[in-house]
Amino acid sequence: MDIKQQINDYVIGTFDIEADEDFTADVNLFDYGYVDSLDAMTILSYLEGNFGIEISQRDLMLYPMNTINELAAVVEKKLSEKD
């Protein structure tokens, strides 16, 4: 399973997102009310634990992490830095 799919499945399962045509990999999770700021910490903790990466305060400032695609891009970047 690819990174984007893993994140998508986690977000849907953890935050009980039901079938919704607005929910795509490009939808802003915050603007559409799927998650809030406390949920963001849960997502970051999942990303760090599941993928073995560290997301720093600097990363939070540099990279948008509002959509599934943006989250996956950050994970892929951090994993590539480990190689």
C-alpha positions as CSV (number, residue, x, y, z in Angstrom):
1,M,0.0,0.0,0.0
2,D,1.4,3.4,-0.9
3,I,2.0,6.2,1.5
4,K,-0.9,8.3,0.3
5,Q,-3.3,5.4,0.7
6,Q,-2.1,4.6,4.2
7,I,-2.6,8.2,5.3
8,N,-6.0,8.3,3.6
9,D,-7.1,5.1,5.3
10,Y,-5.8,6.3,8.7
11,V,-7.6,9.7,8.5
12,I,-10.9,8.1,7.4
13,G,-10.8,5.4,10.1
14,T,-9.5,7.6,12.9
15,F,-11.9,10.5,12.4
16,D,-14.9,8.5,11.3
17,I,-15.2,10.1,7.9
18,E,-18.1,8.6,6.1
19,A,-18.5,8.3,2.3
20,D,-18.4,11.9,1.1
21,E,-17.9,13.1,-2.5
22,D,-16.1,16.2,-1.2
23,F,-13.5,14.0,0.6
24,T,-10.5,13.6,-1.8
25,A,-6.8,13.6,-1.5
26,D,-6.8,17.3,-2.4
27,V,-9.5,18.5,0.0
28,N,-8.3,20.8,2.8
29,L,-9.0,18.7,5.9
30,F,-9.3,21.7,8.1
31,D,-11.3,24.0,5.9
32,Y,-13.9,21.3,5.3
33,G,-14.1,20.4,9.0
34,Y,-12.8,16.8,8.7
35,V,-10.2,17.5,11.4
36,D,-9.3,20.3,13.8
37,S,-6.0,21.5,15.3
38,L,-6.0,18.8,18.0
39,D,-6.6,16.1,15.3
40,A,-3.6,17.5,13.5
41,M,-1.4,16.5,16.4
42,T,-2.8,13.0,16.2
43,I,-2.1,12.8,12.5
44,L,1.5,14.1,13.0
45,S,2.1,11.5,15.7
46,Y,0.8,8.8,13.4
47,L,3.1,9.9,10.6
48,E,6.1,10.0,12.8
49,G,5.4,6.6,14.4
50,N,4.2,4.7,11.3
51,F,6.8,6.0,8.9
52,G,9.7,6.4,11.3
53,I,10.2,10.1,10.6
54,E,10.5,13.3,12.6
55,I,8.4,16.3,11.7
56,S,10.0,19.4,13.2
57,Q,8.6,22.8,14.0
58,R,10.5,24.0,11.0
59,D,8.8,21.5,8.8
60,L,5.4,22.8,10.0
61,M,6.4,26.2,8.9
62,L,7.9,25.2,5.6
63,Y,5.5,22.7,4.2
64,P,1.8,22.8,3.9
65,M,0.1,19.8,5.5
66,N,-3.6,20.4,4.9
67,T,-4.5,17.7,2.5
68,I,-3.7,14.0,2.1
69,N,-1.5,14.7,-0.8
70,E,0.5,17.3,1.1
71,L,0.9,15.0,4.1
72,A,2.1,12.2,1.7
73,A,4.6,14.6,0.0
74,V,6.1,15.6,3.4
75,V,6.4,11.9,4.4
76,E,8.1,11.0,1.1
77,K,10.5,14.0,1.5
78,K,11.4,13.0,5.0
79,L,11.9,9.3,4.0
80,S,14.1,10.4,1.1
81,E,16.3,12.4,3.5
82,K,16.9,9.3,5.6
83,D,18.4,7.4,2.6
